[in-house]
Amino acid sequence: MSCLIMCNVFRSARTTAAAAALALACAGVVGCASYASPGGPADMGVMGVKPQLAADRAAQTGITMQEKFDRKPLARFPAAIAVARVQAPGYRSRTAGSYGGHGGAYSVVTTRDVEKPEHLEKLAKLDLISGIGPINRLLLPTTGLRSDQELREAAASMQADLLLIYTLDTSFYVRDMAKPLSVVTLGLSPNQQARVTTTASAVLMDTRNGYIYGLAEATDSYNRLASGWTSKDAIDAARLKTEAAAFEKLVGELEQTWAGVIARYANPAETSVGG
């Protein structure tokens, strides 16, 4: 069977297992190869962002739902903010690896492949932010990252009042395929439309007790003819382009989130004395 026929069969495959098997077969034939997506987003549920079963929550944190409601904001303003990008355990792309994911619920990406220095600089200039910076891997345990606790402890080591956690969820699609692809075949037919979509999600929490001050989310997509995906570099360039655009939009959303945070939580009397 020729590579072209096998690639056509791949496009018609409806299950992940079948798609992966055909992609591997194509990879061994001259002129046809595949690109594996780097990995998924972190499960933000372990950061206390979305609800979980009571038993799961109790097993992970040892607290009750009522105790979560009893949490109070403890940060003082102007506030220092520690920043961490989290992804699924074992996340690895062509431009970034992850740290501390073995045996845990998430991993931390310390390589800045889609973030630009001006993004943090922009946030640092917002009202009542005394400083902002990424968490260094030296402050993290090598294994067993299971909840926001480990990140908050690292933020505390930085004397940061607040912790900003974000994750990137990138999916690859080809027209007429409803589910995102974990393996993309190169050199697809020119009449196929390819799309990359990234959703960037963030949560701003209190370093001391995990109180959540606000959330932010932004999405960006990049479309082109699938025939343009002739190499892994071309696909990865599309991923980087989309992730960078989504993160830049996220920074804009965080500016609005922060305006709401200081309007609700900052005490003008306290900040004027301390600032």
N, C-alpha and C positions, 0 to 999 in steps of 0.2 A: 504494500500500500504506500503510495507516495506521501511525502510530508504535507502537500497541499490538501490531499483528501483527508489525512488524519487531522489537520487543523480545522477543516470544515466539520468533521465529526465532533471535535472538541467544542466548537461553538454551539452545536445542537445538544450537547450533554446537559442534563438538568440537575445532576447531583454533584456535590463537591467531590466525592470520592471518584466518580467517573471522570470529572474534569481534571483532577490532579493526575490520575493514571494516564490519561491521554496526553497531558502536558509533558509528563516525564518521557513518554514514548517519543513525542515530537523532539524533545531535547537531544535525543540521540541520533537524529537524522540531520544531514547537512542542510542548512538554509532554514531551519525551524528550531526555535528555542523558546524558553519561557522565563517569566519574571515572577518571583514569589513576593507577595506583599509582606512588608517588614513585621507586621504584628498589629494587634488591636489596641484599643484604648485601655486605660486602667478602669477597673470597676470602682466607680466613685462611691458606690454603696458602702465600701469599707471606710470611707472618709466621713460617713454619717450624712451624706447628701440625700440619698433616697431611702425609703423605708425598707426594712428587712423583716423577716419573721422574728417574732419576739424571742424565740429560743435561740436563733442564730445571733441576734444582737446581744443577748445575755451571755452567750458563750464567748463572744468576741471581746466584749467590753466590760461585762460584769455590772452593768448599770440597767436601771429600769427606764421605761419611757417617761415616767413622771420625773425622774432625775434629769432627763434631757430637757424637759420643760422648765425645770428649776434652774437651769444654767443662766447665768447673767453675764452681760458683756463686761469684761475686766480691763480692756485695753485703754490706755490713756493717750491723749492726743497732744502734740504731734506724735504720730506712730511710726515705728520702724517696721518694715515688711520684709519677710523672708519669702523667697519664691522657689517652687519646685515643680518640674514637669514630671508627671507620672504616666506610665504606660503599662500594658499587660506584662506579666512575668516573662522574662526571656526576650523582650523586644529588641530587635536589631534590624537596622536599615543599612543601606550602602553608605550613609553619611553619619550615622550615630548608633552607638550601642547603649545598653542600659546597665544599671548597677543595682545589686542587692536584691534581685528578683528570685533567687533560688530558694524554694521552699516557702515563698510568701504569696501575698495576694496581688502585688504589683511590683514594678521596678521603677527606678528613678533614672531619667535621662539627663546627664549633665553636659552633653555636647550641645552647643547652640547652633544647630544647622538651619533652622527656619527663623529663629529670633534674631533681631538686629539690636546692636547696642542702643540705638535711638529709641527703641520701644520702651526699655526700662527707664531711659532718661526722660521720656515723655511722662511716664507715670510718676517718677521721682519729683517732677516739678508741680504736681498737684498739691492743692492746699492741705496742710496739716500732715504731710508725709515727711518725716525727718530723714529717712533713708530707705533704700530698697536694694536688695541683692539676692542672687541665687544661692541656694544651699550647696555647700561644698560636699563632695562625696566622702571626705574624711570625717564628716560629722555623722555619717550614717552607718548602721550595722551592715555587715557584709551579707547577711542572710536574714530571712524571716520578717520582711516588711509586710505587716498584716493590717494595719489601720493607720489613721492619722497620728496616732500616738508617737510613732518613731519620727515622723516629720516635725511634730510639734516640739519634741525634745531637741532636735537639731536646731530648730528656730530659736528655742530658748537659749541654746549655746551661743547664738548670734545676738542675744539680747533683743530679739525682734518681738514686738507686741502682737503682730498679726502674721498669719501664714497664708500666702496665696498659692493654691494648688491648681494646676491645669493639666488637661490631657487632650490629645489630638486623635480623632477617630477618622481614618481615611479609608475609603472604599473605591474599588475599581469596578466599572460596569461596561458592558458592551450591549448595544441595542438588542432588544428582544430577550435579554436575560434578566429575569426579575431579581435574582439574588446577586449580591456582590461577589466578585471573584477573588479567591485566595491565590490563584495562579493564573497569570495572564499569558496567552500565547502571542509571540511576536509575529509581525508580518501578516496581520489579519486582513481579510478582504477589504478593498477600498470602499465598498458600499456599506460598511459597518461603522456606526458612530460609537466612539469610545468616550467615556466620561470618568473623571476623577472627582470625588466629592470629599471634602474634609469639614468636620464639625469640631470646633475648638470649644471646650467647656471649662469653666473655672469656678472655684469656690473660695471665698475669703472668710477665714475663721480666726478665732481668738487663740493665740498660742497657749495660753494658760489652761483653758478648759474646753476648747473645741467649739465654743459658741459660734454659730454661723451668722455672719453679718450680711452676706449677700452672694448672689450667683450671677454669672454672665455666660453667654453663649453666642457663637457666631459661626456661619457656614459659608463656604465658597466652593464653586465648582469650575472645572476646566473641561471643555469639550473639544474634540478634534476627530478627524477621520482615523479609524483604527490602522489604516495602512501606514500612518506616520509613526507607529510604534514598531520600529524596525530593530531596536536594540534595547537592552536593559537600561542603558544610559538615558535613552529618550523617554522611557516610562518613568524612570526615577526623577528626571527633570520635571515631568508633569506633576509628580507627587510633591516635589519640593515647592514648585510654583503655587500649587493649590494650598499646601499647608502654610506657606508664608503669608498668603493672602488672607486665609482664615484667621491666623494669629494676629495679623494687623487689625482685622475687624474686631477681634476679641479685645484688643487693647482699647479700641474706641468704646466698646460696651463697658469695659471696666472703668473708664473715666466717668460714665454715667452712674454706674453702680457706686463708685466712691463718693460722688456728689450726694447720693442718697444716704450713704453711711454717715458722713460728717453732719448732714442735716439732722439725722436722727440721734446720733450717739455722741458727737463732740460737744463738750461743754465750753461755751465761749469764755466763761469766767476762769475755768481751770487752765485752758490753753493759753489765755493771755498772760497768766501769771508765770506759767512754765516756759512759754515760748519766746 
